[in-house]
Amino acid sequence: MKKSYTFIANWKMYFDFNESMNYATKNLDSIISLADLSNASIILCPSFPMLYPLTQIFRQTKVQIGAQNCSDHTKGPFTGQVCAKTLNQMGCKSCIIGHSEIRRYKSETDEMISKKFEMLLDDGISPILCIGESELDYKNGKTLEVINEQLKRVIEIVSYSAKKFNGLPIYIAYEPEWCIGSGKTPSNDKLETIFAWINAQTQKHHSISNWQFLYGGSVDVENAVRIGQISYINGFLIGKMSTNFELFEKIVKSTILGNNN
């Protein structure tokens, strides 16, 4: 049986409005072709102003549009924030939460992230939960301790939210902080151990949820093939590399071809 993968392009704030539109229209047919591959799912995560235009551009295709973040509130005096309900109304199918950049720069806590997680489920949006440790924690052997703290609240939510799922994918993206933009990636042995542990934690509620495990952090054409061999990995969360369509396309195709021959 061929292995299927999800490739999530997190554009961060690398594109302005015009650059985002140019990327989508210039590469339109090629992006659609990638999403039409039998064992590849493509999710594009642009900045907030681009969400509605891109959902319209790709509305009759298999390409999905996701948000880069959402508020942990439903409504009220929260200037500059966007709630999950609005994302749903724009046609977003998924949303990144808990990214290390938001945790670090906006002092986001696990409690705030768990609120976002539950609100996304309430509005039928797949959470893309980012977890990962610092380089110091990695060197001190605290990886599992750190990601356990980041995961435990959302696993509790899953345990009492069975009726909300209806097959909705829940993405867990392991992104070591020390790998993002550094060119470094953990060895396959390390990743096998980490993803086996993540699977064991989520397997407790496997029957009521559709867990998908992703890797993120300095993903490129070469290491995607290697990392894609890990049994529990279902895809990748790709940052700056995804803003170059030729490289993004190579990552998708090389991963699929390299692991399904």
Salt bridges, closest charged atoms under 4 A:
ASP72 OD1 - HIS73 NE2 3.44
GLU101 OE2 - LYS12 NZ 2.75
GLU101 OE1 - HIS99 ND1 3.74
GLU108 OE2 - LYS116 NZ 2.27
ASP110 OD1 - ARG103 NH1 2.75
GLU118 OE2 - LYS164 NZ 3.44
ASP122 OD1 - LYS164 NZ 2.72
GLU135 OE2 - LYS139 NZ 3.72
GLU135 OE2 - LYS184 NZ 3.32
GLU149 OE2 - LYS152 NZ 3.02
GLU175 OE1 - HIS99 NE2 3.20
GLU177 OE1 - ARG104 NH2 3.99
GLU249 OE2 - LYS253 NZ 3.50
